[in-house]
Amino acid sequence: MDDHQEQKLSPREMVRAHLPIVLDLVKTASLVVIAVSGLLISHHTHEMTLEIKEANSQITTTEAPIP
């Protein structure tokens, strides 16, 4: 914004001057949210599969063997 030191910018020019920076910040924030959500979902899925495996192993060990 050094080239506009002496001028008074209109609101439209201010928006145009700052829009790329604001859009980059929004893009970066959304990518971070998507990445964190993916990590949390994968962790939760991993825990669920371990619980299912544990439940299945408990069911097979508590049943009486068929003669």
C-alpha positions as a Markdown table, in Angstrom:
| # | Residue | x | y | z |
|---|---|---|---|---|
| 1 | Met | 0.0 | 0.0 | 0.0 |
| 2 | Asp | 3.1 | 2.3 | -0.3 |
| 3 | Asp | 1.9 | 3.6 | -3.6 |
| 4 | His | -1.3 | 5.0 | -2.0 |
| 5 | Gln | 0.4 | 6.9 | 0.8 |
| 6 | Glu | -0.6 | 10.3 | -0.4 |
| 7 | Gln | -4.1 | 9.4 | -1.7 |
| 8 | Lys | -7.4 | 8.9 | 0.1 |
| 9 | Leu | -8.8 | 5.5 | -1.0 |
| 10 | Ser | -12.5 | 5.0 | -1.6 |
| 11 | Pro | -14.2 | 2.1 | 0.2 |
| 12 | Arg | -14.3 | 0.2 | -3.0 |
| 13 | Glu | -10.6 | 0.6 | -3.6 |
| 14 | Met | -9.9 | -0.4 | 0.0 |
| 15 | Val | -11.9 | -3.6 | -0.5 |
| 16 | Arg | -10.1 | -4.4 | -3.8 |
| 17 | Ala | -6.7 | -3.7 | -2.1 |
| 18 | His | -7.3 | -6.1 | 0.8 |
| 19 | Leu | -9.5 | -8.8 | -0.8 |
| 20 | Pro | -6.7 | -11.1 | -1.9 |
| 21 | Ile | -5.2 | -11.1 | 1.6 |
| 22 | Val | -8.6 | -11.8 | 3.3 |
| 23 | Leu | -9.4 | -14.6 | 0.8 |
| 24 | Asp | -6.0 | -16.2 | 1.5 |
| 25 | Leu | -6.7 | -16.1 | 5.2 |
| 26 | Val | -10.2 | -17.6 | 4.8 |
| 27 | Lys | -8.7 | -20.4 | 2.5 |
| 28 | Thr | -6.0 | -21.2 | 5.0 |
| 29 | Ala | -8.4 | -21.3 | 7.9 |
| 30 | Ser | -10.8 | -23.6 | 6.1 |
| 31 | Leu | -8.0 | -26.0 | 5.1 |
| 32 | Val | -6.9 | -26.1 | 8.8 |
| 33 | Val | -10.4 | -26.9 | 9.9 |
| 34 | Ile | -10.7 | -29.7 | 7.3 |
| 35 | Ala | -7.4 | -31.2 | 8.3 |
| 36 | Val | -8.2 | -31.2 | 12.0 |
| 37 | Ser | -11.7 | -32.6 | 11.3 |
| 38 | Gly | -10.1 | -35.4 | 9.3 |
| 39 | Leu | -7.7 | -36.3 | 12.1 |
| 40 | Leu | -10.5 | -36.4 | 14.7 |
| 41 | Ile | -12.7 | -38.5 | 12.5 |
| 42 | Ser | -9.9 | -41.0 | 11.8 |
| 43 | His | -9.0 | -41.2 | 15.5 |
| 44 | His | -12.7 | -41.8 | 16.4 |
| 45 | Thr | -13.0 | -44.5 | 13.6 |
| 46 | His | -9.9 | -46.3 | 14.9 |
| 47 | Glu | -11.2 | -46.3 | 18.5 |
| 48 | Met | -14.6 | -47.7 | 17.2 |
| 49 | Thr | -12.9 | -50.5 | 15.3 |
| 50 | Leu | -10.8 | -51.5 | 18.4 |
| 51 | Glu | -14.0 | -51.6 | 20.5 |
| 52 | Ile | -15.8 | -53.7 | 17.9 |
| 53 | Lys | -12.8 | -56.2 | 17.8 |
| 54 | Glu | -12.8 | -56.3 | 21.6 |
| 55 | Ala | -16.5 | -57.0 | 21.8 |
| 56 | Asn | -16.3 | -59.7 | 19.1 |
| 57 | Ser | -13.4 | -61.4 | 21.0 |
| 58 | Gln | -15.4 | -61.3 | 24.3 |
| 59 | Ile | -18.4 | -62.9 | 22.6 |
| 60 | Thr | -16.5 | -65.8 | 21.1 |
| 61 | Thr | -14.6 | -66.5 | 24.4 |
| 62 | Thr | -17.7 | -66.5 | 26.6 |
| 63 | Glu | -19.8 | -68.9 | 24.4 |
| 64 | Ala | -19.7 | -72.5 | 25.3 |
| 65 | Pro | -17.9 | -74.7 | 22.8 |
| 66 | Ile | -20.2 | -76.8 | 20.6 |
| 67 | Pro | -19.8 | -80.5 | 21.4 |
